[in-house]
Amino acid sequence: MAAAVASAVAGREMSRYLGEIRKFALLSAEEEFALARRWRERQDPDAAHRLVNAHLRLVAKIARCYGGYGLPIADLISEGNVGMMQAVQRFDPDRGFRLATYAMWWIRAAMQEYILHNWSLVKLGTTGAQKKLFFNLRRIKGQMQAIDNGDLAPEQVAKVAHMLAVPEQDVVSMNRRLTAPDHSLNAPMCAGGEGEWQDWLVDEASSQESAIADREEFAARHALLPAALRTLNARQLHIVTERWLSDDSSTLEALSHHYGVSRERIRQIEMAAFKKLRAAMGAPEPAAGSTALMQRRRASPAAAPPPALPLHVPSPPPASLPAAAIVPFPSRPGIPAGASAQRGAPVGADDARAA
């Protein structure tokens, strides 16, 4: 009953407003040009008022075209009047066209912005593609006779996406937004029931127990890492550091040139180093298939390490390691100390056994 009374009052107010704006006479081209020049050159407020009042009927006519979005016509007219005033402020009569032609775009822009902000409680139309879909999808669906079909068929989605030059996923998402009204998450799931829809929302984040367990595991492995790294020989430590502990990680190809061996040999040394680290840290051996994953190591240095690697290490290596743990390599008979750390140094059988 109250809604019907409010609707009747709004109808009477709108009729009265339309009757009032009809009292303003339309302007001829010469009058419009003279008033526009007065406003542009002398900022005459009376000229601006006459220009705006003479085009209020245009605003009301455009507002009726947007009446299907469920918003009050009075609010649309108010927003359109603001656009009309902006058009008068920027209108240049010397360009040779009428004010109505120029003002129409400002009026529509103001109304469309109001509709996007008030049609739904959830923000939408944040991109140009979404705005295009919002104001054209219903018209296109009417042309395809698919207004009441719910979700569009795949061929219809493809056709709309081609006509408006937007992604197909945006068409599906906007169609569902337009066909289904907003619902409160606090609404009961059924009449007389106690449960609410928000009770069925799933939190995608990890639980507090999992987060604490992950932090404790990370701290434990971090404490074991310096001692585990000391179990590696100098070459293994250098390869692991360059491959996994450096911000700008090296490739197998670069390390193979550095040591004068093949990429496969560098990979074998790396795998042997990982095996030593797992044994020192008490970690289980990787699952089947993780070795092949490490062989297909990241092509980009910024990629994450394989999930089978049980290391959470900082970069660079811990400062607690002695300097002698990295270079020089132990000298062999006939080879000066540190020679094996030089670029292109040969790999002997004793190095292979140490790896």
C-alpha positions in Angstrom: 0.0 0.0 0.0 2.8 2.4 1.0 4.7 1.6 -2.2 1.6 2.3 -4.3 1.1 5.7 -2.6 4.8 6.6 -3.1 4.6 5.6 -6.7 1.5 7.8 -7.2 3.1 10.8 -5.5 6.2 10.4 -7.7 4.1 10.2 -10.8 2.3 13.4 -9.9 5.6 15.2 -9.2 7.0 14.0 -12.5 4.0 15.2 -14.4 4.2 18.6 -12.7 7.9 18.9 -13.6 7.3 18.0 -17.3 4.6 20.6 -17.4 7.0 23.2 -16.0 9.8 22.6 -18.4 7.4 22.9 -21.4 7.0 26.5 -20.5 10.6 27.3 -21.6 10.6 28.2 -25.3 12.9 26.5 -27.8 15.7 28.5 -29.2 16.4 29.2 -32.9 19.8 28.7 -34.3 20.5 32.4 -34.3 19.4 32.9 -30.7 21.4 29.8 -29.5 24.5 31.1 -31.2 24.2 34.6 -29.7 23.6 33.2 -26.2 26.5 30.8 -26.5 28.8 33.6 -27.5 27.7 35.7 -24.6 28.4 32.9 -22.2 31.8 32.0 -23.8 33.1 35.6 -24.1 31.5 37.3 -21.1 30.5 34.5 -18.8 26.9 35.8 -18.7 24.9 33.6 -16.3 21.6 34.7 -17.8 22.7 33.3 -21.2 23.8 30.0 -19.6 20.4 29.7 -17.8 18.5 30.2 -21.0 20.6 27.6 -22.8 20.1 25.0 -20.1 16.4 25.7 -19.6 15.7 25.5 -23.3 17.1 21.9 -23.4 15.5 20.4 -20.3 13.0 18.6 -22.5 16.0 16.9 -24.2 17.2 15.7 -20.9 13.8 14.2 -19.9 13.5 12.5 -23.3 16.9 10.8 -22.9 16.1 9.8 -19.3 13.1 7.8 -20.5 15.4 5.7 -22.7 17.2 4.5 -19.5 14.0 3.8 -17.6 14.5 0.0 -18.0 17.3 -0.2 -15.4 14.9 0.1 -12.5 16.1 3.5 -11.2 13.9 6.5 -10.6 13.3 8.7 -13.6 13.6 11.8 -11.4 17.2 10.8 -10.4 18.1 10.2 -14.0 16.8 13.6 -15.0 18.8 15.2 -12.2 22.0 13.6 -13.3 21.2 14.5 -16.9 20.7 18.1 -16.0 24.2 18.1 -14.5 25.5 16.8 -17.8 23.6 19.5 -19.6 25.2 22.2 -17.5 28.7 20.7 -18.2 27.9 20.7 -21.9 26.9 24.4 -21.9 30.1 25.3 -20.0 32.3 23.6 -22.7 30.2 24.4 -25.8 31.9 26.2 -28.7 29.4 27.8 -31.0 32.0 28.6 -33.7 32.4 24.9 -34.6 29.1 25.1 -36.6 26.8 22.5 -34.9 23.9 22.9 -32.5 24.1 22.7 -28.7 21.7 19.7 -28.6 24.1 17.6 -30.7 27.0 18.3 -28.4 25.0 18.1 -25.1 23.5 14.7 -25.9 26.8 13.0 -25.2 27.3 14.8 -21.9 23.8 13.9 -20.8 24.1 10.3 -21.7 27.6 10.0 -20.0 26.2 11.5 -16.7 23.2 9.1 -16.7 25.3 6.1 -17.5 27.7 6.9 -14.8 24.8 7.2 -12.3 23.3 3.9 -13.5 26.7 2.0 -13.1 27.1 3.3 -9.5 23.6 2.7 -8.3 22.2 -0.3 -10.3 23.9 -2.8 -7.9 25.5 -2.7 -4.5 28.4 -4.6 -6.0 30.7 -2.4 -8.1 30.6 -3.2 -11.8 31.5 -1.6 -15.1 35.1 -0.8 -14.1 36.5 -1.3 -17.6 35.5 -0.1 -21.0 34.5 -3.7 -22.1 32.2 -4.1 -19.0 30.5 -0.8 -19.6 29.9 -1.7 -23.2 28.4 -5.0 -22.2 26.3 -3.5 -19.5 24.5 -1.0 -21.8 24.4 -3.2 -25.0 23.9 -6.8 -23.8 20.2 -6.6 -23.2 19.6 -5.0 -26.6 21.6 -7.7 -28.4 19.8 -10.4 -26.4 16.5 -9.0 -27.5 17.6 -9.1 -31.1 18.6 -12.7 -30.7 15.3 -13.5 -28.8 17.3 -14.7 -25.8 16.0 -12.4 -23.1 14.6 -15.1 -20.8 17.0 -17.9 -21.6 19.2 -17.6 -18.6 22.8 -18.5 -19.6 23.5 -17.9 -23.2 24.4 -20.8 -25.5 28.1 -21.0 -26.5 27.3 -19.9 -30.1 25.4 -16.9 -28.7 28.2 -16.0 -26.4 30.7 -16.1 -29.3 28.4 -13.9 -31.4 28.0 -11.2 -28.7 31.7 -11.2 -28.0 32.4 -10.7 -31.7 29.9 -7.9 -32.0 31.2 -6.0 -29.0 34.8 -7.0 -29.3 35.1 -8.2 -25.8 36.2 -11.6 -24.3 33.7 -14.4 -24.1 34.2 -14.8 -20.3 33.2 -11.2 -19.8 29.9 -11.8 -21.7 29.1 -14.8 -19.5 29.9 -13.0 -16.3 27.9 -9.8 -17.2 24.9 -11.8 -18.4 24.7 -13.6 -15.1 25.0 -10.3 -13.2 22.2 -8.8 -15.2 19.8 -11.8 -15.0 20.2 -12.4 -11.3 19.5 -9.7 -8.7 21.7 -9.0 -5.7 21.0 -11.2 -2.6 22.1 -10.5 1.0 24.4 -13.1 2.5 22.6 -12.6 5.8 19.3 -13.8 4.2 18.0 -17.1 5.6 18.5 -20.1 3.4 14.8 -21.1 3.7 11.7 -19.6 5.2 11.7 -20.0 8.9 15.2 -21.5 9.0 18.1 -20.3 11.2 21.0 -20.8 8.8 22.3 -18.0 6.6 23.9 -18.1 3.2 27.2 -16.7 4.6 27.5 -19.8 6.7 28.3 -21.8 3.6 31.1 -19.5 2.4 34.5 -21.4 2.2 37.6 -19.6 3.3 40.3 -20.4 0.7 43.2 -19.3 3.0 45.1 -21.9 5.0 44.0 -22.5 8.5 45.9 -21.1 11.5 47.1 -24.6 12.5 48.6 -25.1 9.0 50.2 -21.6 9.0 51.8 -22.3 12.4 53.0 -25.7 11.4 54.6 -24.3 8.2 56.4 -21.6 10.2 57.7 -24.1 12.7 58.9 -26.4 9.9 60.6 -23.5 8.1 62.4 -22.4 11.3 63.5 -26.0 12.0 64.9 -26.5 8.5 66.5 -23.0 8.5 68.3 -23.9 11.7 69.6 -27.2 10.2 70.7 -25.6 6.9 74.1 -24.2 7.9 75.3 -27.5 9.4 73.9 -29.4 6.4 75.7 -27.1 3.9 79.0 -27.9 5.7 78.7 -31.5 4.7 79.2 -30.6 1.0 82.6 -30.3 -0.6 83.6 -27.0 -2.1 82.4 -27.7 -5.7 79.0 -29.0 -4.5 78.6 -26.0 -2.3 79.4 -23.7 -5.2 77.0 -25.3 -7.6 74.2 -25.4 -5.1 74.8 -21.8 -4.2 74.9 -20.6 -7.8 71.8 -22.7 -8.8 69.5 -22.2 -5.8 70.9 -19.7 -3.3 71.7 -16.8 -5.6 69.2 -14.1 -6.7 70.6 -14.4 -10.3 70.8 -18.1 -10.5 73.2 -19.8 -13.0 72.2 -22.4 -15.6 73.6 -25.8 -16.1 75.2 -24.5 -19.3 77.0 -21.7 -17.5 78.4 -23.9 -14.8 79.4 -26.6 -17.3 81.6 -23.9 -19.0 83.0 -22.8 -15.7 84.1 -26.3 -14.7 84.9 -27.6 -18.2 82.5 -30.5 -18.0 79.1 -31.4 -19.5 75.8 -30.2 -18.3 74.9 -33.7 -17.3 77.9 -33.9 -15.0 76.8 -30.6 -13.3 73.3 -32.1 -12.8 74.8 -35.2 -11.3 76.9 -33.2 -8.8 73.8 -31.1 -8.0 71.7 -34.3 -7.3 74.4 -35.7 -5.1 74.6 -32.5 -3.1 70.8 -32.6 -2.6 71.0 -36.2 -1.4 73.7 -35.1 1.2 71.5 -32.2 2.3 68.5 -34.3 2.8 70.4 -36.9 4.8 72.0 -34.2 7.0 68.6 -32.5 7.6 66.7 -35.8 8.2 64.4 -35.2 5.2 62.8 -38.0 3.3 63.9 -38.8 -0.3 61.8 -37.1 -3.0 58.8 -38.9 -4.5 59.0 -40.7 -7.8 59.1 -38.3 -10.7 60.7 -35.4 -8.8 64.1 -36.2 -10.3 62.7 -35.8 -13.8 61.1 -32.5 -12.7 64.5 -31.2 -11.6 66.0 -32.3 -14.9 63.5 -30.0 -16.6 64.7 -27.1 -14.4 63.2 -23.7 -14.8 64.1 -21.8 -18.0 63.7 -18.5 -16.1 65.8 -17.7 -13.1 62.8 -16.1 -11.4 60.8 -19.4 -11.4 60.2 -21.2 -8.1 62.3 -24.4 -7.3 60.8 -27.8 -7.6 58.4 -28.7 -4.8 60.3 -31.9 -4.0 63.3 -29.9 -2.8 62.9 -29.8 1.1 65.0 -26.6 1.4 63.8 -23.2 2.5 67.0 -21.3 2.3 67.9 -17.6 2.4 70.0 -15.8 -0.1 73.1 -15.5 0.1 74.4 -18.6 2.0 74.7 -18.3 5.8 77.6 -16.1 7.0 78.5 -18.7 9.6 80.2 -20.9 7.0 84.0 -20.7 7.0 85.5 -19.0 4.1 87.6 -22.1 3.3 84.5 -24.1 2.7 84.0 -22.5 -0.7 87.4 -21.8 -2.2 90.1 -23.0 -2.8 89.7 -26.7 -3.7 92.0 -29.1 -2.0 95.2 -29.4 -4.0 96.2 -32.7 -5.7 99.7 -33.9 -6.5 101.1 -31.9 -9.3 98.4 -29.3 -9.3 98.8 -26.0 -7.4 96.3 -25.2 -4.6 93.1 -23.5 -6.0 93.8 -24.6 -9.6 90.7 -26.8 -9.7 88.6 -23.8 -9.0 89.7 -22.0 -12.1 87.6 -21.8 -15.2 87.9 -24.9 -17.4 89.6 -27.1 -14.7 89.4 -30.8 -15.6 87.3 -33.2 -13.4 89.3 -36.1 -12.0 88.2 -39.4 -10.7 88.7 -38.3 -7.1 86.3 -35.4 -7.7 83.7 -37.8 -9.0 84.0 -40.0 -6.0 83.7 -37.0 -3.7 80.5 -36.0 -5.4 
